[in-house]
Amino acid sequence: MVIKTTNDRFLDKYTELETFLREKNSIKANDMYSFNIMSDKDIKRDKAKWSFYRDIRNMLTHEANARKFITVTDEMFEMFSVDVYKILHPLKVSDIAVSLSKIYKVTPNEPINTIIQTMLDKNYTCTPITNENNVVIGIFSAHSLMLYFNEHKQEILEDTCNVKIRDFKHLCDLHSDQDVVYKFVSRNTTVNEVKDMFKKNFEQNKRLEVVFVTDHGKNTEKLLALLTPWDLNKCPD
């Protein structure tokens, strides 16, 4: 029985990574030898680390005397294995998103006073409006409230206990605020993909407030969960 060294195990694990990335990036068989793992978007997120791994692999593979001078330690192999696992099994939004049962959501017939108080108590900036099937039909936010007050300046001093969410319907459209964006993604979307969405909108001077998770990423589907920048900040590296 041949006992593999840590160098051998490292190379085997690297080959496993390459095979996965080729399939992921749809690399054809005749292009496989020209494929560079550094071209993968997830690998690019930590170029320095993956360049180091690639250099070790290249030296062990192509330099005749490399094995005399380079030994992958157990600690390094374990670290490399963990990093490879994260690439092979990327974190999905469904792994970290706030599930439906924990989402504060409202219906069209709920009184506005109660909603505002809850949002203040919980420090929420917005809340989804859902129908009886838990499909998102709008978003209630501070922006919606300001638009409503602007339309009803004369009645502002009157009792608003009877004002319901349905009275805000035309002001709670997901696209009513040009500077704030709401997106829908499927449950299989990776956390890295969502991070890219937040980054892209920030670069476009727009604020991605909430990412809603549904089965296939359609806004006509039942809400399963949601993600905010706060949830991403709590996400493990």
N, CA and C of each residue as an Amber inpcrd file, in Angstrom:
protein
   711
   0.8460000  -1.2030000   0.0000000   0.0000000   0.0000000   0.0000000
   0.8770000   1.2490000   0.0000000   0.6050000   2.1440000  -0.9710000
   1.3880000   3.3720000  -1.0960000   0.7590000   4.4650000  -0.2310000
   1.5470000   4.9890000   0.6580000   1.0760000   6.0850000   1.5180000
   1.3860000   7.4090000   0.8400000   0.3480000   8.1900000   0.5960000
   0.5320000   9.4690000  -0.0840000   1.0880000  10.5230000   0.8620000
   1.9980000  11.3150000   0.3360000   2.5510000  12.4240000   1.1030000
   1.5700000  13.5900000   1.0560000   1.8160000  14.5910000   1.8740000
   0.9600000  15.7850000   1.8280000   1.0950000  16.4870000   0.4820000
   2.2570000  16.3840000  -0.1460000   2.4230000  16.9530000  -1.4840000
   1.4760000  16.2610000  -2.4660000   1.4070000  14.9360000  -2.4030000
   0.5210000  14.1800000  -3.2840000  -0.9370000  14.5250000  -3.0230000
  -1.2860000  14.6090000  -1.7580000  -2.6740000  14.9390000  -1.4000000
  -3.0260000  16.3490000  -1.8490000  -2.0860000  17.2570000  -1.7440000
  -2.2920000  18.6310000  -2.2060000  -2.5750000  18.6350000  -3.6990000
  -1.7670000  17.9090000  -4.4710000  -1.9460000  17.8680000  -5.9260000
  -3.2630000  17.2070000  -6.3080000  -3.6500000  16.1800000  -5.5790000
  -4.9400000  15.5290000  -5.8420000  -6.0910000  16.4980000  -5.5950000
  -5.9930000  17.2250000  -4.5040000  -7.0390000  18.1890000  -4.1590000
  -7.0840000  19.3200000  -5.1830000  -5.9250000  19.7250000  -5.6680000
  -5.8550000  20.7760000  -6.6760000  -6.5120000  20.2980000  -7.9720000
  -6.2720000  19.0470000  -8.3400000  -6.8880000  18.4760000  -9.5380000
  -8.4030000  18.4410000  -9.3970000  -8.8740000  18.1070000  -8.2000000
 -10.3100000  18.1200000  -7.9310000 -10.8790000  19.5230000  -8.1380000
 -10.1520000  20.5090000  -7.6750000 -10.5690000  21.9040000  -7.8460000
 -10.6200000  22.2770000  -9.3250000  -9.5470000  21.9480000 -10.0500000
  -9.4980000  22.2690000 -11.4790000 -10.6540000  21.6190000 -12.2370000
 -10.9320000  20.3640000 -11.9420000 -12.0230000  19.6550000 -12.6130000
 -13.3540000  20.3570000 -12.3800000 -13.5730000  20.7550000 -11.1440000
 -14.8170000  21.4620000 -10.8070000 -14.9080000  22.7890000 -11.5520000
 -13.8180000  23.5510000 -11.5650000 -13.8420000  24.8690000 -12.2000000
 -13.9990000  24.7730000 -13.7060000 -13.4520000  23.7480000 -14.3060000
 -13.6350000  23.5610000 -15.7480000 -15.1010000  23.3120000 -16.0790000
 -15.7340000  22.4780000 -15.2810000 -17.1580000  22.2050000 -15.4940000
 -17.9960000  23.4450000 -15.2170000 -17.6630000  24.1270000 -14.1460000
 -18.3930000  25.3380000 -13.7750000 -18.3070000  26.4020000 -14.8570000
 -17.1300000  26.5520000 -15.4480000 -16.9150000  27.5750000 -16.4740000
 -17.1040000  27.0400000 -17.8910000 -17.6390000  25.8240000 -18.0060000
 -17.9340000  25.2060000 -19.3080000 -16.7230000  25.2030000 -20.2370000
 -15.5820000  24.7640000 -19.6980000 -14.3570000  24.6780000 -20.4920000
 -14.3770000  23.3900000 -21.3180000 -14.2160000  23.5260000 -22.6220000
 -14.2270000  22.3670000 -23.5030000 -12.9350000  21.5690000 -23.3450000
 -13.0220000  20.3020000 -23.7020000 -11.8830000  19.3940000 -23.5370000
 -10.6340000  19.8900000 -24.2450000 -10.8040000  20.4560000 -25.4460000
  -9.6240000  20.9130000 -26.1950000  -9.0500000  22.2260000 -25.6600000
  -9.7690000  22.8350000 -24.7010000  -9.2710000  24.0810000 -24.0990000
  -8.7870000  23.8740000 -22.6730000  -8.8470000  22.6490000 -22.1860000
  -8.5860000  22.4030000 -20.7720000  -7.1480000  22.7310000 -20.3730000
  -6.2070000  22.5730000 -21.2870000  -4.8120000  22.8060000 -20.9220000
  -4.4750000  24.2990000 -20.8710000  -5.2990000  25.0990000 -21.5160000
  -5.0650000  26.5400000 -21.4770000  -5.8650000  27.2200000 -20.3740000
  -6.6590000  26.4080000 -19.6280000  -7.4930000  26.9710000 -18.5720000
  -6.6530000  27.3650000 -17.3630000  -6.9280000  28.5540000 -16.8530000
  -6.2300000  29.0790000 -15.6850000  -7.2590000  29.3080000 -14.5920000
  -7.0600000  28.6840000 -13.4370000  -8.0560000  28.8340000 -12.3750000
  -8.2420000  30.2870000 -11.9720000  -7.2290000  31.1170000 -12.2080000
  -7.3080000  32.5150000 -11.8060000  -8.3300000  33.3070000 -12.6250000
  -8.8520000  32.6960000 -13.6920000  -9.8570000  33.3770000 -14.5020000
 -11.2700000  33.1990000 -13.9380000 -11.4050000  32.3070000 -12.9510000
 -12.7130000  32.0890000 -12.3330000 -13.0540000  33.2630000 -11.4210000
 -14.3030000  33.7280000 -11.4710000 -14.6780000  34.9390000 -10.7290000
 -14.6010000  34.7620000  -9.2120000 -14.8760000  33.5370000  -8.7320000
 -14.8010000  33.3190000  -7.2900000 -13.3540000  33.2130000  -6.8210000
 -12.4970000  32.6450000  -7.6490000 -11.0720000  32.5830000  -7.3270000
 -10.4780000  33.9940000  -7.3000000 -10.9400000  34.8420000  -8.1910000
 -10.4270000  36.2160000  -8.2850000 -10.6780000  37.0190000  -7.0100000
 -11.6120000  36.5850000  -6.1980000 -11.9430000  37.3400000  -4.9940000
 -10.7800000  37.3680000  -3.9980000  -9.8890000  36.4020000  -4.1130000
  -8.7230000  36.3630000  -3.2250000  -7.5150000  35.9440000  -4.0550000
  -7.1000000  36.8270000  -4.9430000  -6.0540000  36.5080000  -5.9170000
  -4.7580000  36.0810000  -5.2620000  -4.3660000  36.7870000  -4.2090000
  -3.0720000  36.5080000  -3.5760000  -3.0130000  35.0720000  -3.0550000
  -4.0610000  34.6530000  -2.3690000  -4.0830000  33.3140000  -1.7850000
  -4.0580000  32.2360000  -2.8540000  -4.9140000  32.4040000  -3.8660000
  -4.9990000  31.3770000  -4.8990000  -3.7830000  31.3840000  -5.8210000
  -3.1540000  32.5300000  -5.9920000  -1.9060000  32.5790000  -6.7620000
  -0.8140000  31.7910000  -6.0420000  -0.8200000  31.8910000  -4.7220000
   0.1460000  31.1430000  -3.9170000  -0.0680000  29.6320000  -4.0900000
  -1.3290000  29.1990000  -3.9610000  -1.6390000  27.7790000  -4.1530000
  -1.2340000  27.3130000  -5.5530000  -1.5370000  28.1370000  -6.5440000
  -1.2080000  27.7680000  -7.9310000   0.2910000  27.6500000  -8.1200000
   1.0520000  28.5650000  -7.5180000   2.5150000  28.5220000  -7.6560000
   3.0900000  27.2580000  -7.0180000   2.5680000  26.8900000  -5.8550000
   3.0140000  25.6570000  -5.2030000   2.7220000  24.4610000  -6.1050000
   1.5460000  24.4220000  -6.6430000   1.1610000  23.3200000  -7.5350000
   2.0540000  23.2740000  -8.7580000   2.3090000  24.4230000  -9.3710000
   3.1390000  24.4460000 -10.5770000   4.5660000  23.9870000 -10.2920000
   5.1000000  24.3980000  -9.1590000   6.4590000  23.9830000  -8.8220000
   6.5320000  22.4810000  -8.5510000   5.5400000  21.9680000  -7.8200000
   5.5300000  20.5370000  -7.5130000   5.3140000  19.6920000  -8.7730000
   4.6250000  20.2750000  -9.7320000   4.2930000  19.5310000 -10.9450000
   5.3630000  19.6480000 -12.0290000   5.9370000  20.8320000 -12.1810000
   6.8080000  21.0820000 -13.3320000   8.2960000  21.2240000 -13.0080000
   8.6220000  21.4860000 -11.7430000  10.0270000  21.6290000 -11.3710000
  10.5670000  20.2850000 -10.8750000  11.5720000  19.7700000 -11.5800000
  12.0890000  18.4260000 -11.2990000  12.5430000  18.2400000  -9.8550000
  13.1830000  19.2380000  -9.2820000  13.7440000  19.0950000  -7.9320000
  12.8810000  19.7290000  -6.8420000  11.6990000  20.1600000  -7.2160000
  10.8620000  20.8930000  -6.2630000  10.5420000  20.0750000  -5.0120000
  10.2950000  18.7910000  -5.1780000   9.8900000  17.9650000  -4.0420000
  11.0230000  17.7950000  -3.0240000  12.2500000  18.0910000  -3.4440000
  13.3670000  18.0100000  -2.5080000  13.3590000  19.1870000  -1.5330000
  12.7490000  20.2810000  -1.9790000  12.8170000  21.5100000  -1.1820000
  11.4660000  22.0070000  -0.6750000  10.3710000  21.4740000  -1.2580000
   9.0380000  21.9400000  -0.8770000   8.2440000  20.7930000  -0.2690000
   7.7510000  21.0310000   0.9120000   6.8780000  20.0640000   1.5710000
   5.6490000  20.7910000   2.0880000   4.5050000  20.3900000   1.5960000
   3.2500000  20.9640000   2.0720000   2.9880000  20.4160000   3.4760000
   2.8730000  21.2850000   4.4340000   2.6390000  20.8540000   5.8170000
   1.1930000  20.4020000   5.9920000   0.9590000  19.6820000   7.0720000
  -0.4090000  19.2470000   7.3760000  -1.3350000  20.4450000   7.5620000
  -0.8150000  21.4680000   8.2300000  -1.6230000  22.6780000   8.4790000
  -1.9970000  23.3650000   7.1740000  -1.0220000  23.4480000   6.2600000
  -1.2960000  24.1010000   4.9820000  -2.2850000  23.2830000   4.1640000
  -2.1350000  21.9630000   4.1830000  -3.0590000  21.1250000   3.4240000
  -4.4800000  21.2610000   3.9640000  -4.6260000  21.3100000   5.2730000
  -5.9500000  21.4680000   5.8690000  -6.5620000  22.8040000   5.4720000
  -5.7630000  23.8510000   5.4940000  -6.2420000  25.1750000   5.1080000
  -6.6610000  25.1800000   3.6380000  -5.8290000  24.5700000   2.8000000
  -6.1290000  24.4760000   1.3690000  -7.4100000  23.6780000   1.1440000
  -7.5800000  22.5940000   1.8680000  -8.7750000  21.7560000   1.7300000
 -10.0390000  22.5370000   2.0820000  -9.9570000  23.3330000   3.1260000
 -11.1080000  24.1570000   3.5260000 -11.4300000  25.1770000   2.4330000
 -10.4040000  25.7970000   1.8880000 -10.6130000  26.7970000   0.8330000
 -11.2020000  26.1580000  -0.4240000 -10.7370000  24.9640000  -0.7570000
 -11.2820000  24.2520000  -1.9160000 -12.7440000  23.8930000  -1.6670000
 -13.0380000  23.4470000  -0.4540000 -14.4180000  23.0820000  -0.1190000
 -15.3560000  24.2810000  -0.3220000 -14.9100000  25.4530000   0.0650000
 -15.7430000  26.6540000  -0.0690000 -16.0160000  26.9840000  -1.5360000
 -15.0640000  26.6560000  -2.4110000 -15.2730000  26.8840000  -3.8440000
 -16.2040000  25.8230000  -4.4130000 -16.0050000  24.5800000  -4.0000000
 -16.8290000  23.4800000  -4.4970000 -18.2560000  23.5210000  -3.9430000
 -18.3950000  24.0600000  -2.7520000 -19.7030000  24.1250000  -2.0910000
 -19.9690000  25.5610000  -1.6290000 -20.1690000  26.4630000  -2.5740000
 -20.3620000  27.8720000  -2.1930000 -21.6060000  28.0740000  -1.3430000
 -21.5040000  29.0040000  -0.4140000 -22.6200000  29.3340000   0.4580000
 -23.7620000  29.8950000  -0.3850000 -24.9720000  29.3990000  -0.1510000
 -26.1530000  29.8670000  -0.8750000 -26.9130000  30.8740000  -0.0170000
 -27.7140000  31.7010000  -0.6890000 -28.4900000  32.6970000   0.0560000
 -29.4420000  32.0140000   1.0300000 -29.9070000  30.8330000   0.6500000
 -30.8310000  30.1090000   1.5290000 -30.1620000  29.6630000   2.8230000
 -28.8170000  29.6520000   2.8330000 -28.0890000  29.2450000   4.0400000
 -28.0430000  30.3480000   5.0950000 -28.1360000  31.5980000   4.6550000
 -27.9700000  32.7040000   5.6050000 -29.1390000  33.6890000   5.6240000
 -30.0590000  33.5710000   4.6690000 -31.1530000  34.5380000   4.5860000
 -32.1250000  34.3830000   5.7600000 -32.8530000  35.4500000   6.0310000
 -33.8860000  35.4310000   7.0680000 -35.0830000  34.6760000   6.5150000
 -35.4710000  33.5900000   7.1640000 -36.5490000  32.7490000   6.6570000
 -37.9070000  33.4280000   6.7850000 -38.8660000  32.9300000   6.0200000
 -40.1980000  33.5230000   5.9740000 -40.8240000  33.6680000   7.3580000
 -40.6500000  32.6680000   8.1990000 -41.2700000  32.6910000   9.5240000
 -40.7260000  33.8110000  10.4170000 -39.5390000  34.3120000  10.0740000
 -38.9130000  35.3550000  10.8920000 -38.9940000  36.7460000  10.2610000
 -39.5740000  36.8180000   9.0830000 -39.6730000  38.1000000   8.3840000
 -40.8540000  38.9070000   8.9290000 -40.5950000  40.1860000   9.1920000
 -41.7140000  41.0650000   9.5460000 -42.3080000  41.5500000   8.2310000
 -43.5000000  41.0790000   7.9220000 -44.1890000  41.4450000   6.6940000
 -45.5910000  41.9110000   7.0470000 -46.1950000  42.6730000   6.1620000
 -47.5210000  43.2190000   6.4390000 -48.4580000  42.9230000   5.2830000
 -49.7420000  43.0500000   5.5500000 -50.7690000  42.8550000   4.5340000
 -51.4740000  44.1780000   4.2710000 -52.1810000  44.2840000   3.1580000
 -52.8220000  45.5630000   2.7940000 -53.8050000  46.1010000   3.8170000
 -54.3860000  45.2480000   4.6470000 -55.4210000  45.7040000   5.5770000
 -54.9060000  46.0460000   6.9690000 -53.6140000  46.0140000   7.1770000
 -53.0730000  46.3230000   8.4970000 -52.9800000  47.8250000   8.7290000
 -53.2590000  48.2720000   9.9660000 -53.2090000  49.7150000  10.2820000
 -51.7840000  50.2610000  10.2770000 -51.6340000  51.4160000   9.7180000
 -50.3180000  52.0190000   9.5410000 -49.6550000  52.3760000  10.8640000
 -50.4430000  52.7950000  11.8410000 -49.8660000  53.2000000  13.1260000
 -49.1070000  52.0460000  13.7910000 -49.7120000  50.8790000  13.7930000
 -49.0820000  49.7060000  14.4030000 -47.8010000  49.3280000  13.6810000
 -47.8500000  49.4190000  12.3540000 -46.6900000  49.0600000  11.5390000
 -45.5210000  50.0080000  11.8070000 -45.8130000  51.2870000  11.8340000
 -44.7650000  52.2790000  12.0720000 -44.1200000  52.0540000  13.4380000
 -44.9470000  51.7820000  14.4430000 -44.4140000  51.5650000  15.7900000
 -43.5140000  50.3300000  15.8350000 -43.9490000  49.2730000  15.1570000
 -43.1360000  48.0470000  15.1200000 -41.8170000  48.2940000  14.4090000
 -41.8740000  49.0220000  13.3100000 -40.6540000  49.3070000  12.5590000
 -39.6870000  50.1500000  13.3860000 -40.2340000  51.0710000  14.1450000
 -39.3870000  51.8960000  15.0140000 -38.7680000  51.0440000  16.1210000
 -39.5850000  50.1750000  16.7150000 -39.0950000  49.3210000  17.8000000
 -38.0090000  48.3560000  17.3210000 -38.1750000  47.8430000  16.1060000
 -37.2420000  46.8600000  15.5500000 -36.1140000  47.4880000  14.7320000
 -36.2090000  48.8040000  14.5370000 -35.2150000  49.5220000  13.7470000
 -35.1940000  49.0480000  12.2940000 -36.3920000  48.7960000  11.7380000
 -36.5170000  48.3970000  10.3390000 -36.6930000  49.6380000   9.4650000
 -36.0890000  49.6380000   8.3010000 -36.2430000  50.7600000   7.3720000
 -37.3540000  50.5030000   6.3670000 -37.7130000  49.2410000   6.1930000
 -38.7840000  48.9030000   5.2680000 -39.3310000  47.5270000   5.6210000
 -40.4890000  47.2070000   5.0620000 -41.0720000  45.8920000   5.2910000
 -41.8640000  45.4800000   4.0580000 -41.7610000  44.2150000   3.6500000
 -42.5080000  43.7840000   2.4660000 -44.0040000  43.7060000   2.7280000
 -44.7710000  44.0190000   1.7020000 -46.2180000  43.8660000   1.7420000
 -46.5360000  42.5970000   0.9590000 -47.2300000  41.6570000   1.5770000
 -47.5200000  40.3870000   0.9080000 -49.0200000  40.1400000   0.8230000
 -49.4030000  39.2960000  -0.1360000 -50.8150000  38.9210000  -0.2380000
 -51.0650000  37.6350000   0.5480000 -52.2290000  37.0470000   0.3670000
 -52.5780000  35.8550000   1.1480000 -51.7070000  34.6400000   0.8170000
 -51.0080000  34.7030000  -0.3210000 -50.1210000  33.6000000  -0.7220000
 -48.6540000  33.8880000  -0.4100000 -48.4300000  34.9370000   0.3540000
 -47.0740000  35.3600000   0.7180000 -46.2420000  35.7780000  -0.4890000
 -46.9070000  36.2960000  -1.5160000 -46.2080000  36.8710000  -2.6690000
 -46.0130000  38.3550000  -2.3840000 -44.8100000  38.8530000  -2.6340000
 -44.5170000  40.2680000  -2.3880000 -45.2500000  41.1260000  -3.4120000
 -46.0850000  42.0360000  -2.9340000 -46.8350000  42.9090000  -3.8400000
 -46.4380000  44.3740000  -3.6700000 -45.5060000  44.6280000  -2.7650000
 -45.0500000  46.0020000  -2.5650000 -44.0780000  46.0760000  -1.4070000
 -43.6410000  47.2770000  -1.1310000 -42.7120000  47.4940000  -0.0140000
 -43.1130000  48.7740000   0.7000000 -43.2740000  48.6990000   1.9950000
 -43.5860000  49.8910000   2.7720000 -42.3100000  50.3830000   3.4300000
 -42.0210000  51.6710000   3.2410000 -40.7730000  52.2350000   3.7480000
 -40.9900000  53.6700000   4.1970000 -39.9450000  54.2680000   4.7140000
 -40.0020000  55.6780000   5.1040000 -40.3090000  56.5350000   3.8760000
 -39.8050000  56.0970000   2.7370000 -40.0580000  56.8250000   1.4860000
 -41.5560000  56.8210000   1.1750000 -42.2090000  55.6830000   1.3730000
 -43.6550000  55.5930000   1.1380000 -44.4010000  56.5590000   2.0520000
 -43.9750000  56.6040000   3.2880000 -44.6230000  57.4610000   4.2760000
 -44.4890000  58.9370000   3.9040000 -43.3110000  59.3260000   3.4830000
 -43.0930000  60.7310000   3.0980000 -43.9370000  61.0980000   1.8820000
 -44.0290000  60.1840000   0.9230000 -44.8480000  60.4530000  -0.2560000
 -46.3190000  60.6070000   0.1320000 -46.7690000  59.7780000   1.0540000
 -48.1590000  59.8500000   1.4950000 -48.4320000  61.1720000   2.2040000
 -47.5730000  61.5540000   3.1120000 -47.7360000  62.8150000   3.8270000
 -47.7150000  64.0050000   2.8690000 -46.9070000  63.8960000   1.8310000
 -46.8370000  64.9750000   0.8510000 -48.1480000  65.0990000   0.0820000
 -48.8090000  63.9680000  -0.1420000 -50.0830000  63.9800000  -0.8660000
 -51.2450000  64.4280000   0.0150000 -51.0990000  64.2470000   1.3180000
 -52.2130000  64.5200000   2.2390000 -51.8210000  65.5190000   3.3200000
 -51.1960000  66.5920000   2.9060000 -50.7200000  67.5970000   3.8600000
 -51.8470000  68.1490000   4.7330000 -53.0020000  68.2940000   4.1400000
 -54.1040000  68.9060000   4.8790000 -54.6410000  67.9920000   5.9820000
 -54.4970000  66.6980000   5.7860000 -55.0630000  65.7650000   6.7560000
 -54.0370000  65.2470000   7.7590000 -52.8220000  65.7290000   7.7030000
 -51.7500000  65.1820000   8.5340000 -52.0820000  65.2790000  10.0230000
 -52.7260000  66.3550000  10.4270000 -53.0040000  66.5620000  11.8490000
 -54.1910000  65.7460000  12.3400000 -54.9170000  65.1210000  11.3990000
 -56.0730000  64.3300000  11.7970000 -55.6340000  62.9610000  12.3170000
 -56.5520000  62.2710000  12.9630000 -56.2650000  60.9330000  13.4870000
 -56.0010000  59.9670000  12.3280000 -54.8770000  59.2790000  12.3880000
 -54.5110000  58.3710000  11.2950000 -54.7010000  56.9010000  11.6720000
 -55.4410000  56.6470000  12.7490000 -55.6100000  55.2640000  13.2070000
 -56.2910000  54.3810000  12.1640000 -57.1180000  54.9990000  11.3210000
 -57.8590000  54.2120000  10.3420000 -57.1400000  54.0810000   9.0040000
 -55.9670000  54.6680000   8.9150000 -55.2020000  54.5550000   7.6720000
 -54.5860000  53.1630000   7.5890000 -54.7890000  52.4910000   6.4650000
 -54.2920000  51.1330000   6.2680000 -53.2070000  51.1180000   5.1790000
 -52.5100000  50.0310000   5.1430000 -51.4690000  49.8760000   4.1260000
 -52.0500000  50.0240000   2.7190000 -53.2880000  49.5530000   2.5250000
 -53.8960000  49.6360000   1.1930000 -54.0240000  51.0810000   0.7090000
 -54.0750000  52.0270000   1.6590000 -54.1490000  53.4350000   1.2850000
 -52.8270000  53.9310000   0.7050000 -51.7630000  53.1510000   0.9260000
 -50.4330000  53.5050000   0.4290000 -50.0690000  52.7340000  -0.8440000
 -50.9950000  51.9260000  -1.3290000 -50.6820000  50.9850000  -2.4010000
 -49.9070000  51.6030000  -3.5520000 -50.3700000  52.7470000  -4.0380000
 -49.7310000  53.3780000  -5.1990000 -48.3590000  53.9690000  -4.8470000
 -48.0300000  54.0340000  -3.5510000 -46.7560000  54.6040000  -3.1190000
 -45.7770000  53.5260000  -2.6510000 -46.2040000  52.2830000  -2.7220000
 -45.3790000  51.1850000  -2.2100000 -44.8820000  50.2490000  -3.3070000
 -44.9440000  50.7320000  -4.5200000 -44.4230000  49.9340000  -5.6300000
 -42.9220000  49.7150000  -5.4380000 -42.4400000  48.5510000  -5.8300000
 -41.0200000  48.2320000  -5.6520000 -40.1050000  49.1610000  -6.4420000
 -40.6840000  49.9030000  -7.3860000 -39.8630000  50.7880000  -8.2180000
 -40.1870000  52.2600000  -7.9890000 -40.8880000  52.5620000  -6.8990000
 -41.3200000  53.9440000  -6.6650000 -40.1770000  54.8750000  -6.2780000
 -39.1230000  54.3100000  -5.7070000 -37.9610000  55.1190000  -5.3080000
 -36.8130000  54.8270000  -6.2760000 -36.4310000  55.8220000  -7.0620000
 -35.4210000  55.6270000  -8.0960000 -34.0330000  55.3270000  -7.5360000
 -33.7990000  55.7050000  -6.2980000 -32.4710000  55.5100000  -5.7130000
 -32.3460000  54.2420000  -4.8850000 -33.4660000  53.5680000  -4.6570000
 -33.4570000  52.3490000  -3.8540000 -33.9250000  51.1820000  -4.7210000
 -33.2160000  50.0710000  -4.6170000 -33.4860000  48.9120000  -5.4660000
 -33.8510000  47.6950000  -4.6210000 -34.7780000  46.8970000  -5.1360000
 -35.1470000  45.6220000  -4.5130000 -35.0130000  44.5330000  -5.5740000
 -34.3710000  43.4390000  -5.2270000 -34.1170000  42.3800000  -6.1990000
 -34.7360000  41.0610000  -5.7320000 -34.9930000  40.1790000  -6.7020000
 -35.4660000  38.8290000  -6.4270000 -34.4430000  37.8370000  -6.9620000
 -34.0920000  36.8430000  -6.1610000 -33.1420000  35.8150000  -6.5860000
 -33.6920000  34.4430000  -6.2210000 -33.1620000  33.4100000  -6.8540000
 -33.5930000  32.0540000  -6.5480000 -32.9090000  31.5650000  -5.2840000
 -33.4200000  30.5210000  -4.7060000 -32.8770000  29.9720000  -3.4620000
 -31.4810000  29.3810000  -3.6730000 -31.1190000  29.0870000  -4.9280000
 -29.8120000  28.5000000  -5.2250000 -28.7480000  29.5360000  -5.5730000
 -29.1180000  30.8030000  -5.5480000 -28.1420000  31.8590000  -5.8020000
 -27.0850000  31.8510000  -4.7080000 -25.8250000  32.0260000  -5.0920000
 -24.7620000  32.0050000  -4.0860000 -24.6490000  33.3510000  -3.3870000
 -24.0790000  33.3080000  -2.2100000 -23.8690000  34.5380000  -1.4420000
 -22.9390000  35.4770000  -2.2070000 -21.9330000  34.9180000  -2.8600000
 -21.0060000  35.7460000  -3.6390000 -21.7250000  36.4830000  -4.7640000
 -22.6940000  35.8260000  -5.3840000 -23.4590000  36.4840000  -6.4460000
 -24.2550000  37.6520000  -5.8920000 -24.8100000  37.4810000  -4.7040000
 -25.5720000  38.5720000  -4.0770000 -24.6300000  39.7120000  -3.6790000
 -23.4560000  39.3590000  -3.1880000 -22.4740000  40.3930000  -2.8550000
 -22.1330000  41.2260000  -4.0920000 -22.0170000  40.5560000  -5.2280000
 -21.7340000  41.2630000  -6.4800000 -22.8740000  42.2050000  -6.8430000
 -24.1140000  41.7870000  -6.5600000 -25.2710000  42.6270000  -6.8440000
 -25.2320000  43.8920000  -5.9980000 -24.9230000  43.7440000  -4.7150000
 -24.8300000  44.9160000  -3.8370000 -23.7230000  45.8510000  -4.3080000
 -22.5920000  45.2680000  -4.6880000 -21.4580000  46.0760000  -5.1520000
 -21.7990000  46.8210000  -6.4360000 -22.4410000  46.1450000  -7.3740000
 -22.7940000  46.7490000  -8.6580000 -23.7440000  47.9220000  -8.4680000
 -24.7530000  47.7440000  -7.6320000 -25.7080000  48.8310000  -7.4000000
 -25.0650000  50.0020000  -6.6860000 -24.1420000  49.7120000  -5.7680000
 -23.4210000  50.7860000  -5.0820000 -22.6130000  51.6050000  -6.0840000
 -21.9770000  50.9200000  -7.0320000 -21.1800000  51.6080000  -8.0530000
 -22.0550000  52.4430000  -8.9750000 -23.3360000  52.0850000  -9.0610000
 -24.2840000  52.8310000  -9.8950000 -25.0410000  53.8870000  -9.0820000
 -24.5270000  54.1420000  -7.8660000 -25.1340000  55.1270000  -6.9670000
 -26.5820000  54.7870000  -6.6020000 -26.8500000  53.4880000  -6.5060000
 -28.1600000  53.0290000  -6.0640000 -27.9780000  52.1660000  -4.8220000
 -28.9740000  52.1580000  -3.9600000 -28.9010000  51.3650000  -2.7390000
 -29.7840000  50.1270000  -2.8710000 -29.1360000  48.9720000  -2.8960000
 -29.8940000  47.7200000  -2.9050000 -30.3200000  47.4550000  -1.4700000
 -31.5830000  47.6780000  -1.2040000 -32.0890000  47.6260000   0.1700000
 -32.3400000  46.1960000   0.6400000 -33.0080000  45.4170000  -0.1940000
 -33.3820000  44.0530000   0.1810000 -33.2900000  43.1330000  -1.0320000
 -32.8330000  41.9170000  -0.7900000 -32.8740000  40.8690000  -1.8100000
 -33.8900000  39.8380000  -1.3370000 -34.9590000  39.6630000  -2.1080000
 -35.9950000  38.6960000  -1.7760000 -35.6560000  37.3450000  -2.4010000
 -35.8450000  36.2870000  -1.6530000 -35.5390000  34.9400000  -2.1300000
 -36.8360000  34.1840000  -2.4100000 -36.9770000  33.7200000  -3.6530000
 -38.1080000  32.8610000  -4.0240000 -37.5420000  31.6120000  -4.6920000
 -38.3990000  30.6940000  -5.0500000 -37.9290000  29.4250000  -5.6140000
 -37.0300000  29.6280000  -6.8350000 -37.5160000  30.4080000  -7.8010000
 -36.7740000  30.5900000  -9.0450000 -36.3960000  32.0530000  -9.2960000
 -36.5240000  32.8810000  -8.2780000 -36.1280000  34.2770000  -8.4280000
 -37.1670000  35.1390000  -9.1280000 -38.4250000  34.6880000  -9.1560000
 -39.4890000  35.4610000  -9.8030000 -40.3110000  36.1980000  -8.7420000
 -40.7170000  37.4250000  -9.0960000 -41.4570000  38.2280000  -8.1160000
 -42.9120000  37.7950000  -7.9790000 -43.3230000  36.8140000  -8.7830000
 -44.6900000  36.3090000  -8.6980000 -44.7640000  35.0530000  -7.8230000
 -43.6110000  34.6330000  -7.2980000 -43.5590000  33.4290000  -6.4800000
 -43.6380000  33.7630000  -4.9910000 -43.9640000  32.7550000  -4.2110000
 -44.0430000  32.9020000  -2.7670000 -42.6920000  33.3140000  -2.1940000
 -42.7170000  34.2700000  -1.2890000 -41.5140000  34.7110000  -0.6000000
 -41.0180000  33.6080000   0.3290000 -39.7330000  33.2670000   0.2090000
 -39.1420000  32.2360000   1.0600000 -38.2550000  32.8180000   2.1520000
 -37.5650000  33.9000000   1.7980000 -36.6150000  34.5040000   2.7320000
 -36.1900000  35.8590000   2.1620000 -35.3710000  36.5710000   2.9210000
 -34.8280000  37.8240000   2.4090000 -33.4400000  38.0590000   2.9880000
 -32.6970000  38.9050000   2.2980000 -31.3320000  39.2570000   2.6920000
 -31.1700000  40.7600000   2.6660000 -30.4820000  41.2930000   3.6590000
 -30.1270000  42.7060000   3.6940000 -28.6110000  42.8030000   3.8370000
 -28.0490000  43.9930000   3.6660000 -26.6000000  44.1440000   3.8760000
 -26.1690000  43.6730000   5.2710000 -27.0560000  43.8110000   6.2550000
 -26.7100000  43.3680000   7.6170000 -26.4880000  41.8670000   7.6680000
 -27.2960000  41.1340000   6.9200000 -27.1540000  39.6730000   6.9100000
 -25.8390000  39.2600000   6.2490000 -25.4440000  39.9940000   5.2190000
 -24.1830000  39.6910000   4.5540000 -22.9940000  39.9960000   5.4670000
 -23.1330000  41.0310000   6.2710000 -22.0420000  41.3910000   7.1910000
 -21.8240000  40.3070000   8.2410000 -22.8870000  39.5560000   8.5610000
 -22.7750000  38.4940000   9.5470000 -22.3360000  37.1870000   8.9310000
 -22.2290000  37.1830000   7.5980000 -21.8810000  35.9480000   6.8800000
 -20.4240000  35.6020000   7.1090000 -20.0900000  34.3280000   7.4040000
 -18.6850000  33.9200000   7.5800000 -17.9040000  34.0300000   6.2920000
 -16.6160000  34.3190000   6.3770000 -15.7830000  34.4390000   5.1770000
 -15.6110000  33.0820000   4.5150000
